[in-house]
Amino acid sequence: MSYNIHSGVGRDGIQDYQRIGQFLASRNADFVLLQEMDTRSENRSIHDDIAAICVDGLYEMIEAPTKTTKSGWYGNAILTRHPVLHREQFDISAPGREPRTLQHVVVAVKDQQISLFNAHMGLKKAERKFQAKRIHAIMQDFLSRYPMPVCLGGDMNEWWLNTQLFKRLDKDFTQLKTGKTFPSQWPLLKLDRLWVNEALDVVLSHRIKEQAYRHYSDHIPVMVEFKTSG
């Protein structure tokens, strides 16, 4: 699943990582690519924030901060219910713009290794163009050395219908059909996207749009279900 959680603040104005974690657990999510994870509150502890969204140990969190203060950090994170074999973080920030990162982990599901990439792209068109090119190059470099099933997901902040921004990614990976995800109360824009390579056996992909959860963030989460060979 990929989910921009808006610092845990819902459209109702309530900051609650626990309800987000319980929602993820209720959907039996094995992996969650999070954007806008935020532990910088002076009124809450970092440990409590992470424990809440990880459902007190159901998930392990792999952090990828883009901003750090004395109170905590902000950025991407990946939740996993399976062992992590490798983790790294790539700076994809455009000059003069907000810090951005491409997060990468390799996980083990039984005997199968899977590569997960988590991105949150910028708000300016030129910024996104630079980041899309860099993401593609990073993924291609890794897979040329370590071929394996791969999934890229995140908030790509690209709302143009006939965009050519992802032409490199779309040439080498399959962009899944997930639908419009922002704003969550009345989705008009396809900001949150998923890609896989041919080594990942996809069963289905869609957005999770039930009203019971839609107010938890200003984005709707997207998900892919896949089979493993292990």
C-alpha positions in Angstrom: 0.0 0.0 0.0 1.1 3.6 -0.6 -0.4 6.3 1.6 0.3 10.0 2.1 -0.8 10.3 5.8 -0.6 14.1 6.1 1.4 14.0 9.3 -1.4 11.8 10.8 -3.9 14.7 10.7 -7.3 13.8 9.3 -9.8 16.1 7.6 -11.6 16.2 10.9 -8.5 18.0 12.4 -7.6 15.1 14.6 -4.0 13.9 14.7 -4.2 10.1 15.3 -1.5 7.6 14.2 -3.3 4.8 16.1 -6.4 4.9 13.9 -4.2 4.9 10.8 -2.2 1.9 12.1 -5.4 0.0 13.0 -6.8 0.7 9.5 -3.6 -0.7 7.9 -3.8 -3.8 10.1 -7.5 -4.3 9.2 -6.6 -4.4 5.5 -3.8 -7.0 6.2 -1.2 -4.8 4.6 2.2 -6.5 4.5 4.0 -3.4 3.4 3.0 0.3 3.5 4.9 3.1 1.7 4.2 6.2 3.9 4.7 9.8 2.9 4.5 12.7 5.3 5.3 10.7 8.4 5.9 13.4 11.1 7.2 12.9 14.6 8.2 16.5 15.3 5.5 17.3 17.8 6.7 18.7 21.1 3.6 17.3 22.8 4.1 13.7 21.8 7.1 11.3 22.0 8.7 9.9 18.8 8.4 6.4 20.4 4.7 6.8 21.0 4.0 8.0 17.4 5.9 5.1 15.9 4.4 2.5 18.3 0.9 3.8 17.4 1.2 3.5 13.7 3.1 0.3 14.0 0.2 -1.2 16.0 2.6 -1.9 19.0 4.9 -4.1 17.0 2.8 -5.6 14.2 4.9 -3.6 11.8 8.6 -2.6 11.7 9.2 1.0 10.6 12.1 1.9 8.3 12.6 5.7 8.5 13.7 8.0 5.7 13.7 11.5 7.1 13.9 14.6 4.9 13.8 17.1 7.8 15.0 16.6 11.4 14.6 18.8 14.5 15.2 18.4 18.2 11.6 17.2 18.5 11.7 14.5 15.8 11.7 14.0 12.1 9.5 14.3 9.0 9.7 12.4 5.7 9.0 9.0 4.2 8.8 5.7 6.0 8.1 2.1 5.1 6.1 -0.3 7.4 6.8 -4.0 6.9 5.6 -7.2 8.5 8.5 -9.1 6.8 12.3 -9.1 7.3 14.3 -6.2 5.9 17.5 -7.3 4.1 18.7 -3.9 2.8 17.8 -0.3 3.3 19.0 3.0 1.8 17.9 6.5 1.1 18.6 8.7 -2.0 18.5 12.5 -2.1 16.3 13.5 -5.0 15.9 17.2 -3.9 15.9 19.8 -6.6 18.2 22.9 -6.0 16.4 25.5 -4.0 13.4 23.3 -3.3 12.1 21.4 -0.3 14.2 18.3 0.6 12.8 15.1 -1.1 14.0 11.5 -0.8 13.6 8.2 -2.6 13.5 5.4 0.0 14.5 1.9 -0.9 14.3 -1.4 1.0 14.7 -5.0 0.1 12.4 -7.3 2.0 12.1 -11.1 2.2 8.8 -12.9 1.9 9.5 -16.6 2.5 12.2 -17.3 -0.1 11.4 -14.3 -2.3 13.3 -11.0 -2.2 11.3 -7.9 -3.2 12.6 -4.4 -3.8 10.4 -1.5 -2.6 10.9 2.1 -3.6 9.0 4.9 -1.8 8.9 8.5 -3.2 7.4 11.9 -2.5 7.9 14.3 -5.4 7.9 18.0 -5.5 5.2 20.7 -6.3 6.9 22.4 -9.2 6.8 20.9 -12.7 10.6 21.3 -13.4 11.3 19.8 -9.9 9.2 16.7 -10.7 10.9 16.3 -14.1 14.3 16.2 -12.5 13.0 13.8 -9.8 11.3 11.4 -12.2 14.5 11.1 -14.2 16.6 10.5 -11.1 14.2 7.9 -9.7 14.3 6.0 -13.0 18.1 6.0 -13.1 18.4 4.8 -9.5 16.0 2.0 -10.0 17.6 0.9 -13.3 21.0 0.9 -11.7 20.0 -1.3 -8.8 18.0 -3.8 -10.9 20.9 -4.1 -13.4 23.0 -5.4 -10.5 20.3 -7.2 -8.5 17.4 -8.4 -10.7 14.3 -9.1 -8.6 10.6 -8.2 -8.3 10.2 -4.4 -7.7 7.4 -2.0 -6.7 7.6 1.8 -6.8 4.9 3.9 -5.1 4.3 7.2 -3.6 2.8 10.7 -3.9 4.1 11.9 -7.2 2.2 15.3 -7.1 1.6 15.1 -10.9 -1.9 16.1 -11.8 -1.8 16.7 -15.6 -4.0 14.2 -17.4 -1.7 13.7 -20.4 1.5 14.0 -18.6 4.8 12.8 -20.2 6.6 13.0 -17.0 6.8 9.3 -16.4 7.7 8.2 -20.0 11.0 6.7 -18.8 9.3 4.8 -15.9 6.4 3.7 -18.1 8.8 2.3 -20.7 10.6 0.0 -18.2 7.9 -0.6 -15.6 4.1 -1.1 -15.6 2.1 1.8 -14.1 -0.9 0.2 -12.3 -4.5 1.5 -12.6 -5.4 2.9 -9.2 -7.6 6.0 -9.8 -7.8 9.5 -8.5 -6.7 10.0 -4.9 -6.8 13.7 -4.0 -8.5 15.4 -2.2 -9.8 12.5 -0.3 -13.3 13.9 0.2 -13.9 14.3 -3.5 -10.9 12.8 -5.5 -10.1 14.8 -8.6 -6.4 14.2 -9.1 -4.3 11.1 -9.6 -1.4 12.0 -7.3 -0.6 8.6 -5.8 0.8 6.0 -8.1 2.3 2.5 -8.3 4.6 0.8 -10.7 5.9 -2.8 -10.9 8.2 -4.7 -13.1 7.3 -7.9 -14.9 8.9 -10.1 -12.2 6.1 -9.1 -9.8 2.9 -11.2 -10.3 0.1 -8.7 -9.8 -3.3 -10.0 -8.7 -5.1 -6.6 -8.5 -4.6 -2.9 -7.8 -7.0 -0.2 -6.7 -7.5 2.7 -4.3 -9.1 2.2 -0.9 -12.0 4.6 -0.9 -14.4 3.4 1.9 -16.0 6.4 3.7 -15.1 4.9 7.1 -11.4 5.7 6.5 -11.5 8.5 3.9 -11.2 11.3 6.5 -8.0 9.9 8.0 -5.9 12.0 5.5 -6.3 14.3 2.6 -5.1 11.5 0.3 -6.7 8.1 -0.4 -4.3 5.1 -0.2 -3.6 2.9 -3.2 -2.7 -0.7 -3.1 -1.4 -3.7 -5.1 -1.9 -7.3 -4.3 0.7 -9.7 -5.7 1.8 -13.3 -5.5 5.3 -14.5 -4.5 7.1 -17.5 -5.8 8.3 -18.5 -2.3 
